[in-house]
Amino acid sequence: MALSIHFRPKSMNAAKYKEVLDRLDRAGAGSPAGRLHHISFGSGDDLEVIDVWDSQASFEKFGATLGPILAELGVDPGDPVIKPVHNIIAG
């Protein structure tokens, strides 16, 4: 079952978000296996992220790469809200 994972990091701005994406790309994790959708939204220092993953295992594997990157940049992701996905309508 797919999972939605919602992060509300403290003080995440566009520059830090871009740096996270750049570092993930350099680490070979820019488009990780199992991530079905990625959405970043908000403004100023209040960006949030929602990912949809195919499984908890896929998310945890990605987290092993993401976690140290966030720590290096001083980004506290907070505790994610993880819920099963009921439905996705695209387009």
Backbone as numpy.savetxt, mean C-alpha at the origin, in Angstrom:
# Nx Ny Nz CAx CAy CAz Cx Cy Cz
-10.01 -15.67 -0.99 -10.85 -14.49 -0.99 -9.96 -13.25 -0.99
-10.30 -12.28 -1.82 -9.54 -11.03 -1.89 -9.75 -10.22 -0.62
-8.74 -9.40 -0.30 -8.77 -8.55 0.89 -8.52 -7.10 0.51
-9.24 -6.19 1.15 -8.92 -4.77 1.03 -8.06 -4.40 2.23
-7.03 -3.62 1.96 -6.11 -3.20 3.02 -5.99 -1.69 2.93
-6.47 -1.00 3.97 -6.55 0.45 3.99 -5.54 1.00 5.00
-4.62 1.82 4.49 -3.63 2.47 5.34 -3.92 3.96 5.43
-3.80 4.51 6.64 -3.88 5.96 6.87 -2.59 6.39 7.54
-1.50 6.48 6.75 -0.21 6.84 7.36 -0.25 8.25 7.95
0.55 8.43 8.96 0.66 9.76 9.56 1.60 10.60 8.68
1.13 11.75 8.26 1.92 12.72 7.49 2.49 12.16 6.20
1.68 11.46 5.43 2.12 10.98 4.12 1.76 12.04 3.09
2.77 12.60 2.44 2.52 13.59 1.40 2.93 13.02 0.04
2.67 13.78 -1.01 2.93 13.31 -2.37 4.41 13.01 -2.60
5.31 13.80 -2.05 6.75 13.57 -2.25 7.19 12.26 -1.61
6.74 11.99 -0.38 7.10 10.73 0.28 6.47 9.55 -0.45
5.22 9.71 -0.87 4.54 8.64 -1.60 5.30 8.30 -2.87
5.73 9.33 -3.63 6.49 9.10 -4.85 7.80 8.39 -4.54
8.46 8.77 -3.46 9.73 8.13 -3.09 9.50 6.67 -2.72
8.41 6.37 -2.03 8.08 4.98 -1.71 7.91 4.18 -3.00
7.16 4.73 -3.96 6.95 4.04 -5.23 8.26 3.84 -5.98
9.11 4.86 -6.00 10.41 4.75 -6.67 11.26 3.65 -6.05
11.29 3.60 -4.73 12.09 2.58 -4.05 11.51 1.18 -4.25
10.19 1.07 -4.28 9.58 -0.23 -4.57 9.95 -0.69 -5.97
9.91 0.22 -6.94 10.31 -0.13 -8.31 11.76 -0.62 -8.34
12.65 0.11 -7.67 14.08 -0.28 -7.65 14.28 -1.64 -6.97
13.39 -1.97 -6.03 13.48 -3.25 -5.32 12.79 -4.37 -6.08
12.21 -4.04 -7.25 11.50 -5.05 -8.04 10.12 -5.36 -7.52
9.56 -4.46 -6.71 8.25 -4.71 -6.10 7.23 -3.64 -6.48
7.44 -2.97 -7.60 6.51 -1.94 -8.02 5.16 -2.48 -8.45
5.16 -3.68 -8.98 3.91 -4.35 -9.39 3.93 -5.76 -8.82
3.74 -5.89 -7.52 3.91 -7.19 -6.87 2.84 -8.20 -7.25
3.25 -9.44 -7.30 2.31 -10.54 -7.54 1.25 -10.54 -6.44
0.01 -10.68 -6.84 -1.08 -10.77 -5.87 -1.79 -9.46 -5.59
-1.16 -8.32 -5.93 -1.87 -7.05 -5.71 -2.77 -6.81 -6.91
-4.06 -6.73 -6.68 -5.04 -6.60 -7.75 -5.34 -5.14 -8.10
-5.35 -4.28 -7.08 -5.63 -2.85 -7.28 -4.85 -2.05 -6.25
-4.48 -0.83 -6.64 -3.81 0.10 -5.73 -4.41 1.48 -5.96
-4.82 2.12 -4.89 -5.42 3.45 -4.96 -4.77 4.31 -3.88
-4.31 5.49 -4.28 -3.85 6.49 -3.32 -4.76 7.69 -3.47
-5.18 8.26 -2.35 -6.09 9.40 -2.41 -5.87 10.31 -1.21
-6.35 11.53 -1.33 -6.20 12.52 -0.29 -5.44 13.72 -0.83
-5.03 14.61 0.08 -4.30 15.80 -0.34 -3.40 16.27 0.79
-2.46 17.14 0.43 -1.55 17.69 1.43 -0.76 16.60 2.12
-0.76 16.64 3.43 -0.06 15.63 4.24 -1.01 14.53 4.71
-2.08 14.31 3.97 -3.11 13.36 4.40 -3.44 12.37 3.28
-2.40 11.76 2.67 -2.64 10.73 1.66 -2.94 9.40 2.34
-3.85 8.66 1.77 -4.21 7.33 2.24 -4.04 6.35 1.09
-3.98 5.07 1.41 -3.81 4.03 0.40 -4.79 2.90 0.67
-5.41 2.42 -0.40 -6.19 1.19 -0.34 -5.64 0.25 -1.40
-5.27 -0.93 -0.98 -4.85 -1.98 -1.91 -5.86 -3.12 -1.82
-6.01 -3.83 -2.92 -6.78 -5.07 -2.92 -5.80 -6.17 -3.28
-5.72 -7.17 -2.42 -4.79 -8.29 -2.58 -5.57 -9.59 -2.75
-4.95 -10.52 -3.47 -5.60 -11.82 -3.66 -5.57 -12.68 -2.41
-4.64 -12.39 -1.49 -4.53 -13.19 -0.26 -3.69 -12.46 0.79
-3.85 -12.87 2.01 -3.03 -12.35 3.11 -1.56 -12.69 2.88
-1.30 -13.88 2.36 0.09 -14.30 2.12 0.79 -13.38 1.12
0.09 -13.01 0.05 0.68 -12.10 -0.94 0.99 -10.74 -0.32
0.05 -10.24 0.48 0.26 -8.96 1.14 1.45 -9.03 2.10
1.55 -10.10 2.87 2.65 -10.23 3.83 4.00 -10.32 3.12
4.05 -11.01 1.99 5.30 -11.10 1.23 5.72 -9.71 0.77
4.80 -8.92 0.25 5.07 -7.55 -0.17 5.49 -6.69 1.02
4.85 -6.90 2.15 5.15 -6.13 3.36 6.59 -6.28 3.81
7.21 -7.42 3.49 8.62 -7.62 3.86 9.52 -6.65 3.10
9.10 -6.19 1.94 9.84 -5.19 1.17 9.38 -3.78 1.54
8.08 -3.59 1.65 7.53 -2.26 1.92 7.91 -1.75 3.31
7.84 -2.59 4.31 8.08 -2.16 5.69 9.40 -1.44 5.89
10.52 -2.03 5.47 11.80 -1.35 5.64 11.90 -0.03 4.87
11.27 0.04 3.71 11.27 1.28 2.93 10.54 2.38 3.70
9.37 2.06 4.22 8.64 3.04 5.01 9.44 3.49 6.22
10.09 2.54 6.89 10.88 2.88 8.07 12.04 3.80 7.71
12.73 3.52 6.60 13.85 4.37 6.17 13.39 5.80 5.89
12.17 5.95 5.40 11.65 7.28 5.07 10.93 7.94 6.24
10.84 7.25 7.37 10.18 7.81 8.54 8.67 7.88 8.41
8.10 6.96 7.61 6.65 6.93 7.43 6.05 5.88 8.36
5.17 6.33 9.23 4.44 5.42 10.11 3.13 5.06 9.42
3.01 3.82 8.92 1.80 3.47 8.18 0.57 3.30 9.07
0.77 3.25 10.38 -0.35 2.99 11.27 -0.80 1.55 11.13
-1.87 1.22 11.77 -2.42 -0.14 11.69 -3.38 -0.21 10.51
-3.15 -1.15 9.59 -4.07 -1.24 8.45 -5.42 -1.79 8.88
-6.43 -1.37 8.15 -7.77 -1.95 8.31 -7.89 -2.99 7.19
-8.04 -4.24 7.58 -8.09 -5.34 6.61 -9.48 -5.97 6.66
-10.11 -6.01 5.49 -11.46 -6.58 5.40 -11.59 -7.40 4.12
-12.42 -8.43 4.14 -12.65 -9.19 2.92 -13.38 -8.34 1.89
-13.05 -8.56 0.63 -13.71 -7.85 -0.46 -14.98 -8.60 -0.83
-16.06 -7.88 -0.86 -17.35 -8.46 -1.22 -17.58 -8.40 -2.73
-17.19 -7.26 -3.34 -17.45 -7.08 -4.76 -16.56 -5.98 -5.31
-16.18 -6.09 -6.57 -15.46 -5.03 -7.27 -16.17 -4.81 -8.60
-16.49 -3.56 -8.88 -17.06 -3.20 -10.18 -16.07 -2.24 -10.82
-15.51 -2.61 -11.95 -14.54 -1.77 -12.65 -15.19 -1.20 -13.92
-14.82 0.05 -14.20 -15.28 0.67 -15.44 -16.59 1.24 -15.29
